[in-house]
Amino acid sequence: MKWTDVNDIAIELVDAHPDVDPLSVRFTDLRDWVMALPEFDDDPEHCGEKILEAIQMAWLDECD
């Protein structure tokens, strides 16, 4: 997965952190959690606030 695979990342985050409210996660933690996903393979430098926000919103949608 790459940073732009926001929906795939969101699905993986739901599985990895089922009891976490996505809106309560700081972006620094979110970035670390994404990079820790087994299927994730992208340059940490390619991540920015807009990407993290998109991941957070996709994760929130997956929780609903």
PQR file with spaces between the fields and no chain letter, atoms N, CA, C, O and H, PARSE charges and radii, in Angstrom:
ATOM       1  N    MET     1       0.833   -1.179    0.000 -0.4000 1.5000
ATOM       2  CA   MET     1       0.000    0.000    0.000 -0.0000 2.0000
ATOM       3  C    MET     1       0.881    1.248    0.000  0.5500 1.7000
ATOM       4  O    MET     1       1.986    1.255    0.543 -0.5500 1.4000
ATOM       5  N    LYS     2       0.371    2.269   -0.608 -0.4000 1.5000
ATOM       6  CA   LYS     2       1.021    3.575   -0.648 -0.0000 2.0000
ATOM       7  C    LYS     2       0.148    4.580    0.107  0.5500 1.7000
ATOM       8  O    LYS     2      -0.999    4.284    0.439 -0.5500 1.4000
ATOM       9  H    LYS     2      -0.526    2.263   -1.049  0.4000 1.0000
ATOM      10  N    TRP     3       0.691    5.755    0.373 -0.4000 1.5000
ATOM      11  CA   TRP     3      -0.060    6.788    1.087 -0.0000 2.0000
ATOM      12  C    TRP     3      -1.374    7.129    0.400  0.5500 1.7000
ATOM      13  O    TRP     3      -2.346    7.488    1.064 -0.5500 1.4000
ATOM      14  H    TRP     3       1.624    5.995    0.103  0.4000 1.0000
ATOM      15  N    THR     4      -1.411    7.019   -0.919 -0.4000 1.5000
ATOM      16  CA   THR     4      -2.615    7.388   -1.666 -0.0000 2.0000
ATOM      17  C    THR     4      -3.710    6.322   -1.603  0.5500 1.7000
ATOM      18  O    THR     4      -4.829    6.568   -2.054 -0.5500 1.4000
ATOM      19  H    THR     4      -0.621    6.727   -1.458  0.4000 1.0000
ATOM      20  N    ASP     5      -3.412    5.162   -1.061 -0.4000 1.5000
ATOM      21  CA   ASP     5      -4.410    4.092   -0.930 -0.0000 2.0000
ATOM      22  C    ASP     5      -5.216    4.279    0.353  0.5500 1.7000
ATOM      23  O    ASP     5      -5.256    3.396    1.210 -0.5500 1.4000
ATOM      24  H    ASP     5      -2.503    4.963   -0.695  0.4000 1.0000
ATOM      25  N    VAL     6      -5.853    5.434    0.469 -0.4000 1.5000
ATOM      26  CA   VAL     6      -6.495    5.812    1.734 -0.0000 2.0000
ATOM      27  C    VAL     6      -7.589    4.832    2.159  0.5500 1.7000
ATOM      28  O    VAL     6      -7.717    4.543    3.349 -0.5500 1.4000
ATOM      29  H    VAL     6      -5.821    6.151   -0.228  0.4000 1.0000
ATOM      30  N    ASN     7      -8.370    4.321    1.227 -0.4000 1.5000
ATOM      31  CA   ASN     7      -9.442    3.402    1.611 -0.0000 2.0000
ATOM      32  C    ASN     7      -8.893    2.063    2.094  0.5500 1.7000
ATOM      33  O    ASN     7      -9.397    1.502    3.067 -0.5500 1.4000
ATOM      34  H    ASN     7      -8.266    4.556    0.261  0.4000 1.0000
ATOM      35  N    ASP     8      -7.877    1.554    1.430 -0.4000 1.5000
ATOM      36  CA   ASP     8      -7.250    0.302    1.871 -0.0000 2.0000
ATOM      37  C    ASP     8      -6.601    0.480    3.239  0.5500 1.7000
ATOM      38  O    ASP     8      -6.692   -0.400    4.095 -0.5500 1.4000
ATOM      39  H    ASP     8      -7.468    2.009    0.639  0.4000 1.0000
ATOM      40  N    ILE     9      -5.955    1.605    3.437 -0.4000 1.5000
ATOM      41  CA   ILE     9      -5.341    1.901    4.732 -0.0000 2.0000
ATOM      42  C    ILE     9      -6.412    1.978    5.815  0.5500 1.7000
ATOM      43  O    ILE     9      -6.230    1.449    6.912 -0.5500 1.4000
ATOM      44  H    ILE     9      -5.881    2.320    2.741  0.4000 1.0000
ATOM      45  N    ALA    10      -7.520    2.629    5.511 -0.4000 1.5000
ATOM      46  CA   ALA    10      -8.610    2.755    6.487 -0.0000 2.0000
ATOM      47  C    ALA    10      -9.142    1.390    6.907  0.5500 1.7000
ATOM      48  O    ALA    10      -9.396    1.160    8.089 -0.5500 1.4000
ATOM      49  H    ALA    10      -7.668    3.059    4.621  0.4000 1.0000
ATOM      50  N    ILE    11      -9.310    0.495    5.960 -0.4000 1.5000
ATOM      51  CA   ILE    11      -9.788   -0.859    6.272 -0.0000 2.0000
ATOM      52  C    ILE    11      -8.799   -1.570    7.190  0.5500 1.7000
ATOM      53  O    ILE    11      -9.199   -2.226    8.151 -0.5500 1.4000
ATOM      54  H    ILE    11      -9.103    0.681    5.000  0.4000 1.0000
ATOM      55  N    GLU    12      -7.526   -1.439    6.895 -0.4000 1.5000
ATOM      56  CA   GLU    12      -6.503   -2.062    7.734 -0.0000 2.0000
ATOM      57  C    GLU    12      -6.475   -1.456    9.137  0.5500 1.7000
ATOM      58  O    GLU    12      -6.254   -2.170   10.115 -0.5500 1.4000
ATOM      59  H    GLU    12      -7.201   -0.906    6.114  0.4000 1.0000
ATOM      60  N    LEU    13      -6.697   -0.154    9.240 -0.4000 1.5000
ATOM      61  CA   LEU    13      -6.707    0.493   10.546 -0.0000 2.0000
ATOM      62  C    LEU    13      -7.903    0.050   11.385  0.5500 1.7000
ATOM      63  O    LEU    13      -7.787   -0.088   12.603 -0.5500 1.4000
ATOM      64  H    LEU    13      -6.877    0.426    8.445  0.4000 1.0000
ATOM      65  N    VAL    14      -9.039   -0.170   10.752 -0.4000 1.5000
ATOM      66  CA   VAL    14     -10.212   -0.684   11.475 -0.0000 2.0000
ATOM      67  C    VAL    14      -9.879   -2.041   12.084  0.5500 1.7000
ATOM      68  O    VAL    14     -10.217   -2.312   13.236 -0.5500 1.4000
ATOM      69  H    VAL    14      -9.134   -0.058    9.763  0.4000 1.0000
ATOM      70  N    ASP    15      -9.215   -2.891   11.303 -0.4000 1.5000
ATOM      71  CA   ASP    15      -8.843   -4.218   11.795 -0.0000 2.0000
ATOM      72  C    ASP    15      -7.776   -4.145   12.891  0.5500 1.7000
ATOM      73  O    ASP    15      -7.837   -4.882   13.875 -0.5500 1.4000
ATOM      74  H    ASP    15      -8.940   -2.670   10.367  0.4000 1.0000
ATOM      75  N    ALA    16      -6.803   -3.254   12.712 -0.4000 1.5000
ATOM      76  CA   ALA    16      -5.690   -3.159   13.654 -0.0000 2.0000
ATOM      77  C    ALA    16      -6.060   -2.445   14.957  0.5500 1.7000
ATOM      78  O    ALA    16      -5.502   -2.737   16.015 -0.5500 1.4000
ATOM      79  H    ALA    16      -6.753   -2.655   11.913  0.4000 1.0000
ATOM      80  N    HIS    17      -7.003   -1.510   14.868 -0.4000 1.5000
ATOM      81  CA   HIS    17      -7.382   -0.696   16.039 -0.0000 2.0000
ATOM      82  C    HIS    17      -8.913   -0.593   16.121  0.5500 1.7000
ATOM      83  O    HIS    17      -9.473    0.490   15.953 -0.5500 1.4000
ATOM      84  H    HIS    17      -7.456   -1.272   14.009  0.4000 1.0000
ATOM      85  N    PRO    18      -9.584   -1.722   16.379 -0.5600 1.5000
ATOM      86  CA   PRO    18     -11.056   -1.739   16.310  0.2800 2.0000
ATOM      87  C    PRO    18     -11.768   -0.871   17.336  0.5500 1.7000
ATOM      88  O    PRO    18     -12.898   -0.446   17.096 -0.5500 1.4000
ATOM      89  N    ASP    19     -11.145   -0.601   18.459 -0.4000 1.5000
ATOM      90  CA   ASP    19     -11.821    0.149   19.531 -0.0000 2.0000
ATOM      91  C    ASP    19     -11.400    1.613   19.603  0.5500 1.7000
ATOM      92  O    ASP    19     -11.684    2.298   20.586 -0.5500 1.4000
ATOM      93  H    ASP    19     -10.227   -0.946   18.654  0.4000 1.0000
ATOM      94  N    VAL    20     -10.723    2.090   18.561 -0.4000 1.5000
ATOM      95  CA   VAL    20     -10.215    3.461   18.573 -0.0000 2.0000
ATOM      96  C    VAL    20     -11.125    4.365   17.755  0.5500 1.7000
ATOM      97  O    VAL    20     -11.528    4.020   16.644 -0.5500 1.4000
ATOM      98  H    VAL    20     -10.492    1.533   17.763  0.4000 1.0000
ATOM      99  N    ASP    21     -11.443    5.528   18.319 -0.4000 1.5000
ATOM     100  CA   ASP    21     -12.175    6.556   17.590 -0.0000 2.0000
ATOM     101  C    ASP    21     -11.170    7.297   16.708  0.5500 1.7000
ATOM     102  O    ASP    21     -10.253    7.936   17.224 -0.5500 1.4000
ATOM     103  H    ASP    21     -11.115    5.809   19.221  0.4000 1.0000
ATOM     104  N    PRO    22     -11.332    7.220   15.378 -0.5600 1.5000
ATOM     105  CA   PRO    22     -10.371    7.856   14.474  0.2800 2.0000
ATOM     106  C    PRO    22     -10.163    9.345   14.749  0.5500 1.7000
ATOM     107  O    PRO    22      -9.075    9.871   14.517 -0.5500 1.4000
ATOM     108  N    LEU    23     -11.190   10.020   15.239 -0.4000 1.5000
ATOM     109  CA   LEU    23     -11.073   11.454   15.501 -0.0000 2.0000
ATOM     110  C    LEU    23     -10.237   11.765   16.741  0.5500 1.7000
ATOM     111  O    LEU    23      -9.845   12.912   16.955 -0.5500 1.4000
ATOM     112  H    LEU    23     -12.075    9.593   15.428  0.4000 1.0000
ATOM     113  N    SER    24      -9.966   10.747   17.555 -0.4000 1.5000
ATOM     114  CA   SER    24      -9.178   10.961   18.769 -0.0000 2.0000
ATOM     115  C    SER    24      -7.683   10.722   18.543  0.5500 1.7000
ATOM     116  O    SER    24      -6.878   10.928   19.450 -0.5500 1.4000
ATOM     117  H    SER    24     -10.285    9.815   17.381  0.4000 1.0000
ATOM     118  N    VAL    25      -7.316   10.291   17.347 -0.4000 1.5000
ATOM     119  CA   VAL    25      -5.921    9.946   17.070 -0.0000 2.0000
ATOM     120  C    VAL    25      -5.171   11.168   16.541  0.5500 1.7000
ATOM     121  O    VAL    25      -5.609   11.819   15.593 -0.5500 1.4000
ATOM     122  H    VAL    25      -7.970   10.123   16.610  0.4000 1.0000
ATOM     123  N    ARG    26      -4.041   11.463   17.166 -0.4000 1.5000
ATOM     124  CA   ARG    26      -3.189   12.556   16.680 -0.0000 2.0000
ATOM     125  C    ARG    26      -2.557   12.128   15.357  0.5500 1.7000
ATOM     126  O    ARG    26      -2.315   10.942   15.132 -0.5500 1.4000
ATOM     127  H    ARG    26      -3.684   10.934   17.936  0.4000 1.0000
ATOM     128  N    PHE    27      -2.293   13.090   14.494 -0.4000 1.5000
ATOM     129  CA   PHE    27      -1.713   12.783   13.193 -0.0000 2.0000
ATOM     130  C    PHE    27      -0.346   12.119   13.314  0.5500 1.7000
ATOM     131  O    PHE    27       0.010   11.287   12.480 -0.5500 1.4000
ATOM     132  H    PHE    27      -2.490   14.054   14.676  0.4000 1.0000
ATOM     133  N    THR    28       0.422   12.472   14.337 -0.4000 1.5000
ATOM     134  CA   THR    28       1.729   11.833   14.511 -0.0000 2.0000
ATOM     135  C    THR    28       1.565   10.343   14.800  0.5500 1.7000
ATOM     136  O    THR    28       2.326    9.517   14.295 -0.5500 1.4000
ATOM     137  H    THR    28       0.133   13.148   15.015  0.4000 1.0000
ATOM     138  N    ASP    29       0.568   10.008   15.614 -0.4000 1.5000
ATOM     139  CA   ASP    29       0.295    8.593   15.895 -0.0000 2.0000
ATOM     140  C    ASP    29      -0.279    7.897   14.669  0.5500 1.7000
ATOM     141  O    ASP    29       0.096    6.767   14.356 -0.5500 1.4000
ATOM     142  H    ASP    29      -0.050   10.679   16.023  0.4000 1.0000
ATOM     143  N    LEU    30      -1.180    8.568   13.985 -0.4000 1.5000
ATOM     144  CA   LEU    30      -1.779    7.991   12.782 -0.0000 2.0000
ATOM     145  C    LEU    30      -0.694    7.650   11.757  0.5500 1.7000
ATOM     146  O    LEU    30      -0.706    6.571   11.165 -0.5500 1.4000
ATOM     147  H    LEU    30      -1.485    9.486   14.239  0.4000 1.0000
ATOM     148  N    ARG    31       0.218    8.557   11.559 -0.4000 1.5000
ATOM     149  CA   ARG    31       1.323    8.329   10.616 -0.0000 2.0000
ATOM     150  C    ARG    31       2.121    7.089   11.026  0.5500 1.7000
ATOM     151  O    ARG    31       2.452    6.256   10.182 -0.5500 1.4000
ATOM     152  H    ARG    31       0.228    9.434   12.040  0.4000 1.0000
ATOM     153  N    ASP    32       2.428    6.968   12.314 -0.4000 1.5000
ATOM     154  CA   ASP    32       3.169    5.807   12.805 -0.0000 2.0000
ATOM     155  C    ASP    32       2.378    4.520   12.626  0.5500 1.7000
ATOM     156  O    ASP    32       2.939    3.495   12.237 -0.5500 1.4000
ATOM     157  H    ASP    32       2.159    7.645   13.000  0.4000 1.0000
ATOM     158  N    TRP    33       1.084    4.565   12.905 -0.4000 1.5000
ATOM     159  CA   TRP    33       0.244    3.371   12.771 -0.0000 2.0000
ATOM     160  C    TRP    33       0.155    2.916   11.322  0.5500 1.7000
ATOM     161  O    TRP    33       0.192    1.719   11.037 -0.5500 1.4000
ATOM     162  H    TRP    33       0.628    5.397   13.221  0.4000 1.0000
ATOM     163  N    VAL    34       0.036    3.873   10.408 -0.4000 1.5000
ATOM     164  CA   VAL    34      -0.025    3.525    8.980 -0.0000 2.0000
ATOM     165  C    VAL    34       1.293    2.871    8.552  0.5500 1.7000
ATOM     166  O    VAL    34       1.295    1.846    7.872 -0.5500 1.4000
ATOM     167  H    VAL    34       0.005    4.845   10.639  0.4000 1.0000
ATOM     168  N    MET    35       2.389    3.467    8.952 -0.4000 1.5000
ATOM     169  CA   MET    35       3.688    2.918    8.554 -0.0000 2.0000
ATOM     170  C    MET    35       3.941    1.543    9.172  0.5500 1.7000
ATOM     171  O    MET    35       4.753    0.779    8.652 -0.5500 1.4000
ATOM     172  H    MET    35       2.388    4.300    9.505  0.4000 1.0000
ATOM     173  N    ALA    36       3.264    1.217   10.268 -0.4000 1.5000
ATOM     174  CA   ALA    36       3.422   -0.077   10.922 -0.0000 2.0000
ATOM     175  C    ALA    36       2.559   -1.176   10.297  0.5500 1.7000
ATOM     176  O    ALA    36       2.732   -2.352   10.618 -0.5500 1.4000
ATOM     177  H    ALA    36       2.604    1.838   10.691  0.4000 1.0000
ATOM     178  N    LEU    37       1.633   -0.807    9.411 -0.4000 1.5000
ATOM     179  CA   LEU    37       0.783   -1.814    8.772 -0.0000 2.0000
ATOM     180  C    LEU    37       1.646   -2.748    7.924  0.5500 1.7000
ATOM     181  O    LEU    37       2.540   -2.291    7.212 -0.5500 1.4000
ATOM     182  H    LEU    37       1.492    0.148    9.150  0.4000 1.0000
ATOM     183  N    PRO    38       1.383   -4.058    7.997 -0.5600 1.5000
ATOM     184  CA   PRO    38       2.229   -5.030    7.284  0.2800 2.0000
ATOM     185  C    PRO    38       2.295   -4.815    5.773  0.5500 1.7000
ATOM     186  O    PRO    38       3.340   -5.044    5.163 -0.5500 1.4000
ATOM     187  N    GLU    39       1.211   -4.387    5.173 -0.4000 1.5000
ATOM     188  CA   GLU    39       1.169   -4.229    3.714 -0.0000 2.0000
ATOM     189  C    GLU    39       1.657   -2.860    3.243  0.5500 1.7000
ATOM     190  O    GLU    39       1.754   -2.613    2.041 -0.5500 1.4000
ATOM     191  H    GLU    39       0.363   -4.201    5.668  0.4000 1.0000
ATOM     192  N    PHE    40       1.963   -1.974    4.187 -0.4000 1.5000
ATOM     193  CA   PHE    40       2.346   -0.613    3.815 -0.0000 2.0000
ATOM     194  C    PHE    40       3.803   -0.561    3.386  0.5500 1.7000
ATOM     195  O    PHE    40       4.688   -1.083    4.064 -0.5500 1.4000
ATOM     196  H    PHE    40       1.884   -2.175    5.163  0.4000 1.0000
ATOM     197  N    ASP    41       4.031    0.081    2.242 -0.4000 1.5000
ATOM     198  CA   ASP    41       5.397    0.195    1.719 -0.0000 2.0000
ATOM     199  C    ASP    41       5.518    1.477    0.897  0.5500 1.7000
ATOM     200  O    ASP    41       5.397    1.459   -0.328 -0.5500 1.4000
ATOM     201  H    ASP    41       3.312    0.504    1.692  0.4000 1.0000
ATOM     202  N    ASP    42       5.757    2.585    1.593 -0.4000 1.5000
ATOM     203  CA   ASP    42       5.918    3.860    0.898 -0.0000 2.0000
ATOM     204  C    ASP    42       6.879    4.728    1.693  0.5500 1.7000
ATOM     205  O    ASP    42       7.159    4.458    2.861 -0.5500 1.4000
ATOM     206  H    ASP    42       5.854    2.599    2.588  0.4000 1.0000
ATOM     207  N    ASP    43       7.366    5.745    1.065 -0.4000 1.5000
ATOM     208  CA   ASP    43       8.325    6.662    1.664 -0.0000 2.0000
ATOM     209  C    ASP    43       7.616    7.543    2.692  0.5500 1.7000
ATOM     210  O    ASP    43       6.630    8.200    2.355 -0.5500 1.4000
ATOM     211  H    ASP    43       7.138    5.965    0.117  0.4000 1.0000
ATOM     212  N    PRO    44       8.096    7.572    3.942 -0.5600 1.5000
ATOM     213  CA   PRO    44       7.474    8.430    4.960  0.2800 2.0000
ATOM     214  C    PRO    44       7.450    9.901    4.563  0.5500 1.7000
ATOM     215  O    PRO    44       6.592   10.653    5.025 -0.5500 1.4000
ATOM     216  N    GLU    45       8.372   10.314    3.720 -0.4000 1.5000
ATOM     217  CA   GLU    45       8.442   11.708    3.294 -0.0000 2.0000
ATOM     218  C    GLU    45       7.301   12.097    2.340  0.5500 1.7000
ATOM     219  O    GLU    45       7.072   13.283    2.099 -0.5500 1.4000
ATOM     220  H    GLU    45       9.069    9.703    3.344  0.4000 1.0000
ATOM     221  N    HIS    46       6.602   11.122    1.812 -0.4000 1.5000
ATOM     222  CA   HIS    46       5.492   11.404    0.891 -0.0000 2.0000
ATOM     223  C    HIS    46       4.180   11.655    1.622  0.5500 1.7000
ATOM     224  O    HIS    46       3.130   11.795    0.994 -0.5500 1.4000
ATOM     225  H    HIS    46       6.788   10.159    2.008  0.4000 1.0000
ATOM     226  N    CYS    47       4.240   11.710    2.927 -0.4000 1.5000
ATOM     227  CA   CYS    47       3.035   11.894    3.736 -0.0000 2.0000
ATOM     228  C    CYS    47       2.936   13.344    4.195  0.5500 1.7000
ATOM     229  O    CYS    47       3.924   13.951    4.607 -0.5500 1.4000
ATOM     230  H    CYS    47       5.092   11.597    3.437  0.4000 1.0000
ATOM     231  N    GLY    48       1.723   13.884    4.115 -0.4000 1.5000
ATOM     232  CA   GLY    48       1.466   15.230    4.602 -0.0000 2.0000
ATOM     233  C    GLY    48       0.145   15.272    5.344  0.5500 1.7000
ATOM     234  O    GLY    48      -0.557   14.267    5.454 -0.5500 1.4000
ATOM     235  H    GLY    48       0.920   13.391    3.781  0.4000 1.0000
ATOM     236  N    GLU    49      -0.176   16.436    5.846 -0.4000 1.5000
ATOM     237  CA   GLU    49      -1.395   16.597    6.636 -0.0000 2.0000
ATOM     238  C    GLU    49      -2.652   16.272    5.837  0.5500 1.7000
ATOM     239  O    GLU    49      -3.593   15.688    6.376 -0.5500 1.4000
ATOM     240  H    GLU    49       0.395   17.252    5.757  0.4000 1.0000
ATOM     241  N    LYS    50      -2.678   16.642    4.562 -0.4000 1.5000
ATOM     242  CA   LYS    50      -3.866   16.362    3.738 -0.0000 2.0000
ATOM     243  C    LYS    50      -4.085   14.866    3.573  0.5500 1.7000
ATOM     244  O    LYS    50      -5.222   14.396    3.617 -0.5500 1.4000
ATOM     245  H    LYS    50      -1.914   17.117    4.124  0.4000 1.0000
ATOM     246  N    ILE    51      -3.013   14.123    3.384 -0.4000 1.5000
ATOM     247  CA   ILE    51      -3.134   12.666    3.243 -0.0000 2.0000
ATOM     248  C    ILE    51      -3.614   12.055    4.555  0.5500 1.7000
ATOM     249  O    ILE    51      -4.500   11.200    4.556 -0.5500 1.4000
ATOM     250  H    ILE    51      -2.090   14.505    3.347  0.4000 1.0000
ATOM     251  N    LEU    52      -3.037   12.488    5.661 -0.4000 1.5000
ATOM     252  CA   LEU    52      -3.454   11.953    6.961 -0.0000 2.0000
ATOM     253  C    LEU    52      -4.911   12.278    7.250  0.5500 1.7000
ATOM     254  O    LEU    52      -5.632   11.452    7.811 -0.5500 1.4000
ATOM     255  H    LEU    52      -2.318   13.183    5.660  0.4000 1.0000
ATOM     256  N    GLU    53      -5.347   13.468    6.873 -0.4000 1.5000
ATOM     257  CA   GLU    53      -6.751   13.835    7.067 -0.0000 2.0000
ATOM     258  C    GLU    53      -7.660   12.953    6.208  0.5500 1.7000
ATOM     259  O    GLU    53      -8.721   12.526    6.663 -0.5500 1.4000
ATOM     260  H    GLU    53      -4.762   14.138    6.418  0.4000 1.0000
ATOM     261  N    ALA    54      -7.251   12.684    4.979 -0.4000 1.5000
ATOM     262  CA   ALA    54      -8.040   11.812    4.098 -0.0000 2.0000
ATOM     263  C    ALA    54      -8.116   10.396    4.665  0.5500 1.7000
ATOM     264  O    ALA    54      -9.167    9.757    4.606 -0.5500 1.4000
ATOM     265  H    ALA    54      -6.389   13.031    4.609  0.4000 1.0000
ATOM     266  N    ILE    55      -7.008    9.909    5.211 -0.4000 1.5000
ATOM     267  CA   ILE    55      -7.000    8.582    5.838 -0.0000 2.0000
ATOM     268  C    ILE    55      -7.923    8.570    7.048  0.5500 1.7000
ATOM     269  O    ILE    55      -8.688    7.626    7.243 -0.5500 1.4000
ATOM     270  H    ILE    55      -6.155   10.428    5.259  0.4000 1.0000
ATOM     271  N    GLN    56      -7.849    9.614    7.854 -0.4000 1.5000
ATOM     272  CA   GLN    56      -8.696    9.703    9.040 -0.0000 2.0000
ATOM     273  C    GLN    56     -10.179    9.703    8.668  0.5500 1.7000
ATOM     274  O    GLN    56     -10.978    9.028    9.316 -0.5500 1.4000
ATOM     275  H    GLN    56      -7.227   10.381    7.695  0.4000 1.0000
ATOM     276  N    MET    57     -10.546   10.443    7.648 -0.4000 1.5000
ATOM     277  CA   MET    57     -11.957   10.498    7.227 -0.0000 2.0000
ATOM     278  C    MET    57     -12.407    9.156    6.633  0.5500 1.7000
ATOM     279  O    MET    57     -13.536    8.724    6.864 -0.5500 1.4000
ATOM     280  H    MET    57      -9.896   10.991    7.121  0.4000 1.0000
ATOM     281  N    ALA    58     -11.538    8.508    5.879 -0.4000 1.5000
ATOM     282  CA   ALA    58     -11.876    7.185    5.328 -0.0000 2.0000
ATOM     283  C    ALA    58     -12.026    6.170    6.456  0.5500 1.7000
ATOM     284  O    ALA    58     -12.914    5.318    6.419 -0.5500 1.4000
ATOM     285  H    ALA    58     -10.621    8.860    5.691  0.4000 1.0000
ATOM     286  N    TRP    59     -11.166    6.262    7.445 -0.4000 1.5000
ATOM     287  CA   TRP    59     -11.239    5.381    8.609 -0.0000 2.0000
ATOM     288  C    TRP    59     -12.550    5.610    9.360  0.5500 1.7000
ATOM     289  O    TRP    59     -13.204    4.656    9.781 -0.5500 1.4000
ATOM     290  H    TRP    59     -10.445    6.954    7.475  0.4000 1.0000
ATOM     291  N    LEU    60     -12.923    6.855    9.521 -0.4000 1.5000
ATOM     292  CA   LEU    60     -14.185    7.185   10.180 -0.0000 2.0000
ATOM     293  C    LEU    60     -15.367    6.595    9.407  0.5500 1.7000
ATOM     294  O    LEU    60     -16.287    6.042   10.008 -0.5500 1.4000
ATOM     295  H    LEU    60     -12.392    7.630    9.179  0.4000 1.0000
ATOM     296  N    ASP    61     -15.343    6.711    8.080 -0.4000 1.5000
ATOM     297  CA   ASP    61     -16.400    6.129    7.246 -0.0000 2.0000
ATOM     298  C    ASP    61     -16.469    4.616    7.402  0.5500 1.7000
ATOM     299  O    ASP    61     -17.560    4.046    7.435 -0.5500 1.4000
ATOM     300  H    ASP    61     -14.595    7.160    7.592  0.4000 1.0000
ATOM     301  N    GLU    62     -15.313    3.957    7.497 -0.4000 1.5000
ATOM     302  CA   GLU    62     -15.284    2.510    7.668 -0.0000 2.0000
ATOM     303  C    GLU    62     -15.868    2.081    8.999  0.5500 1.7000
ATOM     304  O    GLU    62     -16.420    0.987    9.114 -0.5500 1.4000
ATOM     305  H    GLU    62     -14.426    4.420    7.470  0.4000 1.0000
ATOM     306  N    CYS    63     -15.750    2.936   10.005 -0.4000 1.5000
ATOM     307  CA   CYS    63     -16.278    2.603   11.340 -0.0000 2.0000
ATOM     308  C    CYS    63     -17.804    2.669   11.380  0.5500 1.7000
ATOM     309  O    CYS    63     -18.430    1.996   12.198 -0.5500 1.4000
ATOM     310  H    CYS    63     -15.301    3.825    9.912  0.4000 1.0000
ATOM     311  N    ASP    64     -18.395    3.458   10.519 -0.4000 1.5000
ATOM     312  CA   ASP    64     -19.857    3.646   10.518 -0.0000 2.0000
ATOM     313  C    ASP    64     -20.594    2.493    9.873  0.5500 1.7000
ATOM     314  O    ASP    64     -21.823    2.509    9.799 -0.5500 1.4000
ATOM     315  H    ASP    64     -17.886    4.004    9.854  0.4000 1.0000
